């Protein structure tokens, strides 16, 4: 008979700590390089769409800095919503049961 070694269970507290250590702060994530990469990714998705000319015209009509301003605005809205949820989670709808 061969003994098979079972994998060790990871300590959940240690895992959570490690994840926090490896997480980047928002200031490092929201920067010009990341916004440029996000824009290129979005462009690659829409490159083959029929509305390509409309999308290009819309982007050319936008002022410089529009994407950063939009990301900053939605980030603040999400953070505010999360703070409200933490205060009163019972007021928010629960996800459907699978």
N, CA and C atoms as a LAMMPS dump frame, in Angstrom:
ITEM: TIMESTEP
0
ITEM: NUMBER OF ATOMS
294
ITEM: BOX BOUNDS ff ff ff
-5.0000000000000000e+02 5.0000000000000000e+02
-5.0000000000000000e+02 5.0000000000000000e+02
-5.0000000000000000e+02 5.0000000000000000e+02
ITEM: ATOMS id mol type element x y z
1 1 1 N 0.844 -1.178 0
2 1 2 C 0 0 0
3 1 3 C 0.887 1.237 0
4 2 1 N 0.515 2.213 -0.809
5 2 2 C 1.283 3.448 -0.927
6 2 3 C 0.542 4.551 -0.198
7 3 1 N 1.265 5.258 0.652
8 3 2 C 0.659 6.405 1.344
9 3 3 C 0.713 7.623 0.427
10 4 1 N -0.406 8.266 0.268
11 4 2 C -0.456 9.481 -0.543
12 4 3 C -0.573 10.661 0.395
13 5 1 N 0.356 11.571 0.24
14 5 2 C 0.365 12.756 1.106
15 5 3 C -0.707 13.723 0.624
16 6 1 N -1.572 14.12 1.532
17 6 2 C -2.626 15.082 1.206
18 6 3 C -2.048 16.493 1.207
19 7 1 N -2.526 17.341 0.307
20 7 2 C -2.032 18.72 0.311
21 7 3 C -2.402 19.419 1.616
22 8 1 N -1.516 20.264 2.062
23 8 2 C -1.763 21.007 3.296
24 8 3 C -2.771 22.107 3.033
25 9 1 N -3.644 22.308 4
26 9 2 C -4.616 23.389 3.891
27 9 3 C -3.915 24.7 4.187
28 10 1 N -4.246 25.695 3.365
29 10 2 C -3.648 27.013 3.573
30 10 3 C -4.406 27.753 4.659
31 11 1 N -3.665 28.462 5.443
32 11 2 C -4.249 29.273 6.497
33 11 3 C -4.942 30.471 5.854
34 12 1 N -6.261 30.604 6.062
35 12 2 C -7.022 31.685 5.435
36 12 3 C -6.522 33.058 5.859
37 13 1 N -6.157 33.211 7.104
38 13 2 C -5.663 34.508 7.584
39 13 3 C -4.372 34.879 6.869
40 14 1 N -3.497 33.925 6.67
41 14 2 C -2.241 34.183 5.983
42 14 3 C -2.504 34.54 4.528
43 15 1 N -3.424 33.824 3.893
44 15 2 C -3.746 34.096 2.497
45 15 3 C -4.279 35.523 2.344
46 16 1 N -5.202 35.926 3.211
47 16 2 C -5.748 37.276 3.142
48 16 3 C -4.652 38.311 3.321
49 17 1 N -3.739 38.055 4.245
50 17 2 C -2.634 38.984 4.471
51 17 3 C -1.76 39.067 3.231
52 18 1 N -1.448 37.925 2.623
53 18 2 C -0.617 37.911 1.419
54 18 3 C -1.288 38.673 0.284
55 19 1 N -2.591 38.493 0.122
56 19 2 C -3.299 39.184 -0.94
57 19 3 C -3.243 40.69 -0.744
58 20 1 N -3.372 41.136 0.489
59 20 2 C -3.303 42.563 0.755
60 20 3 C -1.916 43.118 0.46
61 21 1 N -0.901 42.336 0.761
62 21 2 C 0.468 42.772 0.507
63 21 3 C 0.701 42.938 -0.987
64 22 1 N 0.126 42.038 -1.791
65 22 2 C 0.351 42.055 -3.227
66 22 3 C -0.568 43.02 -3.975
67 23 1 N -1.602 43.521 -3.334
68 23 2 C -2.527 44.432 -3.989
69 23 3 C -1.867 45.786 -4.215
70 24 1 N -2.17 46.384 -5.356
71 24 2 C -1.627 47.702 -5.664
72 24 3 C -2.61 48.776 -5.221
73 25 1 N -2.116 49.879 -4.704
74 25 2 C -3.018 50.967 -4.344
75 25 3 C -3.607 51.607 -5.599
76 26 1 N -4.813 52.173 -5.503
77 26 2 C -5.458 52.775 -6.672
78 26 3 C -4.59 53.802 -7.39
79 27 1 N -3.801 54.551 -6.652
80 27 2 C -2.956 55.574 -7.29
81 27 3 C -1.971 54.951 -8.273
82 28 1 N -1.563 53.714 -8.026
83 28 2 C -0.657 53.045 -8.947
84 28 3 C -1.409 52.423 -10.119
85 29 1 N -2.661 52.078 -9.916
86 29 2 C -3.437 51.458 -10.978
87 29 3 C -4.011 52.48 -11.955
88 30 1 N -4.455 53.608 -11.449
89 30 2 C -5.055 54.627 -12.305
90 30 3 C -3.973 55.638 -12.659
91 31 1 N -3.355 55.418 -13.791
92 31 2 C -2.307 56.314 -14.265
93 31 3 C -2.378 56.364 -15.775
94 32 1 N -1.562 57.197 -16.381
95 32 2 C -1.618 57.389 -17.832
96 32 3 C -1.367 56.099 -18.598
97 33 1 N -0.411 55.302 -18.157
98 33 2 C -0.112 54.049 -18.857
99 33 3 C -1.299 53.086 -18.804
100 34 1 N -1.929 52.967 -17.635
101 34 2 C -3.065 52.06 -17.502
102 34 3 C -4.239 52.553 -18.343
103 35 1 N -4.506 53.846 -18.316
104 35 2 C -5.609 54.379 -19.113
105 35 3 C -5.341 54.182 -20.602
106 36 1 N -4.104 54.346 -21.013
107 36 2 C -3.745 54.114 -22.416
108 36 3 C -3.988 52.646 -22.784
109 37 1 N -3.561 51.732 -21.913
110 37 2 C -3.767 50.303 -22.161
111 37 3 C -5.256 49.966 -22.209
112 38 1 N -6.034 50.567 -21.319
113 38 2 C -7.479 50.329 -21.306
114 38 3 C -8.105 50.821 -22.61
115 39 1 N -7.659 51.971 -23.06
116 39 2 C -8.176 52.527 -24.314
117 39 3 C -7.847 51.647 -25.504
118 40 1 N -6.628 51.137 -25.53
119 40 2 C -6.225 50.254 -26.632
120 40 3 C -7.028 48.955 -26.608
121 41 1 N -7.27 48.43 -25.422
122 41 2 C -8.06 47.205 -25.304
123 41 3 C -9.488 47.445 -25.782
124 42 1 N -10.056 48.551 -25.372
125 42 2 C -11.411 48.888 -25.804
126 42 3 C -11.461 49.079 -27.319
127 43 1 N -10.44 49.732 -27.854
128 43 2 C -10.379 49.94 -29.3
129 43 3 C -10.291 48.613 -30.044
130 44 1 N -9.529 47.682 -29.513
131 44 2 C -9.384 46.39 -30.198
132 44 3 C -10.706 45.631 -30.217
133 45 1 N -11.501 45.801 -29.187
134 45 2 C -12.81 45.14 -29.136
135 45 3 C -13.737 45.719 -30.203
136 46 1 N -13.694 47.039 -30.37
137 46 2 C -14.622 47.713 -31.278
138 46 3 C -14.095 47.844 -32.705
139 47 1 N -12.884 47.427 -32.939
140 47 2 C -12.265 47.605 -34.248
141 47 3 C -13.104 47.013 -35.379
142 48 1 N -13.686 45.872 -35.153
143 48 2 C -14.43 45.204 -36.207
144 48 3 C -15.921 45.506 -36.223
145 49 1 N -16.378 46.426 -35.404
146 49 2 C -17.819 46.7 -35.364
147 49 3 C -18.238 47.602 -36.519
148 50 1 N -19.512 47.543 -36.837
149 50 2 C -20.054 48.388 -37.915
150 50 3 C -20.044 49.859 -37.525
151 51 1 N -20.096 50.125 -36.217
152 51 2 C -20.153 51.502 -35.745
153 51 3 C -18.764 52.112 -35.571
154 52 1 N -17.745 51.502 -36.153
155 52 2 C -16.366 51.943 -35.967
156 52 3 C -16.2 53.435 -36.284
157 53 1 N -16.764 53.891 -37.386
158 53 2 C -16.624 55.305 -37.763
159 53 3 C -17.293 56.221 -36.741
160 54 1 N -18.452 55.804 -36.225
161 54 2 C -19.138 56.602 -35.204
162 54 3 C -18.31 56.677 -33.928
163 55 1 N -17.701 55.553 -33.562
164 55 2 C -16.875 55.521 -32.351
165 55 3 C -15.657 56.417 -32.517
166 56 1 N -14.996 56.328 -33.667
167 56 2 C -13.82 57.174 -33.916
168 56 3 C -14.194 58.654 -33.88
169 57 1 N -15.327 59.013 -34.463
170 57 2 C -15.761 60.411 -34.46
171 57 3 C -16.054 60.885 -33.041
172 58 1 N -16.691 60.032 -32.256
173 58 2 C -16.994 60.382 -30.875
174 58 3 C -15.707 60.61 -30.081
175 59 1 N -14.742 59.72 -30.236
176 59 2 C -13.48 59.847 -29.49
177 59 3 C -12.713 61.099 -29.9
178 60 1 N -12.704 61.397 -31.19
179 60 2 C -11.999 62.597 -31.656
180 60 3 C -12.662 63.882 -31.15
181 61 1 N -13.967 63.842 -30.907
182 61 2 C -14.687 65.029 -30.439
183 61 3 C -14.5 65.266 -28.939
184 62 1 N -14.028 64.28 -28.216
185 62 2 C -13.864 64.41 -26.76
186 62 3 C -12.617 65.221 -26.423
187 63 1 N -12.7 65.937 -25.31
188 63 2 C -11.575 66.749 -24.836
189 63 3 C -10.489 65.842 -24.245
190 64 1 N -9.276 66.342 -24.232
191 64 2 C -8.182 65.612 -23.593
192 64 3 C -8.53 65.381 -22.119
193 65 1 N -8.178 64.231 -21.622
194 65 2 C -8.392 63.933 -20.214
195 65 3 C -9.776 63.406 -19.88
196 66 1 N -10.62 63.174 -20.877
197 66 2 C -11.99 62.737 -20.6
198 66 3 C -12.032 61.374 -19.919
199 67 1 N -11.133 60.47 -20.312
200 67 2 C -11.177 59.131 -19.731
201 67 3 C -10.769 59.156 -18.258
202 68 1 N -9.72 59.887 -17.948
203 68 2 C -9.289 60.005 -16.546
204 68 3 C -10.39 60.647 -15.706
205 69 1 N -11.026 61.685 -16.236
206 69 2 C -12.115 62.341 -15.505
207 69 3 C -13.271 61.368 -15.269
208 70 1 N -13.589 60.565 -16.27
209 70 2 C -14.679 59.594 -16.128
210 70 3 C -14.337 58.514 -15.116
211 71 1 N -13.111 58.003 -15.184
212 71 2 C -12.682 56.965 -14.248
213 71 3 C -12.687 57.509 -12.82
214 72 1 N -12.226 58.727 -12.634
215 72 2 C -12.194 59.35 -11.31
216 72 3 C -13.613 59.516 -10.767
217 73 1 N -14.528 59.969 -11.61
218 73 2 C -15.918 60.166 -11.2
219 73 3 C -16.578 58.851 -10.808
220 74 1 N -16.44 57.829 -11.648
221 74 2 C -17.103 56.557 -11.344
222 74 3 C -16.446 55.879 -10.151
223 75 1 N -15.139 56.056 -9.981
224 75 2 C -14.464 55.481 -8.81
225 75 3 C -15.011 56.079 -7.523
226 76 1 N -15.221 57.394 -7.522
227 76 2 C -15.776 58.054 -6.34
228 76 3 C -17.206 57.578 -6.066
229 77 1 N -17.985 57.396 -7.134
230 77 2 C -19.365 56.93 -6.965
231 77 3 C -19.4 55.505 -6.405
232 78 1 N -18.534 54.656 -6.913
233 78 2 C -18.485 53.275 -6.428
234 78 3 C -18.04 53.238 -4.97
235 79 1 N -17.042 54.034 -4.623
236 79 2 C -16.562 54.075 -3.237
237 79 3 C -17.666 54.565 -2.296
238 80 1 N -18.42 55.576 -2.728
239 80 2 C -19.52 56.087 -1.902
240 80 3 C -20.605 55.026 -1.731
241 81 1 N -20.91 54.319 -2.809
242 81 2 C -21.914 53.262 -2.728
243 81 3 C -21.448 52.14 -1.805
244 82 1 N -20.18 51.813 -1.864
245 82 2 C -19.655 50.766 -0.99
246 82 3 C -19.72 51.187 0.479
247 83 1 N -19.401 52.451 0.749
248 83 2 C -19.504 52.94 2.135
249 83 3 C -20.944 52.841 2.626
250 84 1 N -21.893 53.21 1.782
251 84 2 C -23.311 53.129 2.145
252 84 3 C -23.72 51.68 2.373
253 85 1 N -23.253 50.781 1.523
254 85 2 C -23.575 49.371 1.673
255 85 3 C -23.029 48.828 2.989
256 86 1 N -21.805 49.229 3.348
257 86 2 C -21.218 48.748 4.6
258 86 3 C -22.031 49.218 5.809
259 87 1 N -22.61 50.421 5.725
260 87 2 C -23.424 50.932 6.83
261 87 3 C -24.745 50.18 6.936
262 88 1 N -25.357 49.867 5.794
263 88 2 C -26.697 49.275 5.774
264 88 3 C -26.798 48.174 4.716
265 89 1 N -26.096 47.054 4.892
266 89 2 C -26.139 46.008 3.858
267 89 3 C -27.525 45.392 3.677
268 90 1 N -28.348 45.473 4.711
269 90 2 C -29.684 44.872 4.612
270 90 3 C -30.582 45.619 3.627
271 91 1 N -30.275 46.841 3.282
272 91 2 C -31.085 47.63 2.367
273 91 3 C -30.816 47.294 0.885
274 92 1 N -29.757 46.551 0.633
275 92 2 C -29.355 46.262 -0.73
276 92 3 C -29.864 44.891 -1.153
277 93 1 N -30.22 44.747 -2.423
278 93 2 C -30.711 43.432 -2.867
279 93 3 C -29.626 42.364 -2.777
280 94 1 N -30.055 41.17 -2.461
281 94 2 C -29.129 40.044 -2.398
282 94 3 C -29.082 39.362 -3.754
283 95 1 N -27.947 38.766 -4.104
284 95 2 C -27.873 38.047 -5.382
285 95 3 C -28.804 36.843 -5.364
286 96 1 N -29.322 36.464 -6.535
287 96 2 C -30.217 35.297 -6.563
288 96 3 C -29.464 34.032 -6.176
289 97 1 N -30.195 33.105 -5.565
290 97 2 C -29.6 31.835 -5.174
291 97 3 C -29.446 30.957 -6.417
292 98 1 N -28.329 30.283 -6.485
293 98 2 C -28.059 29.444 -7.663
294 98 3 C -28.796 28.141 -7.617
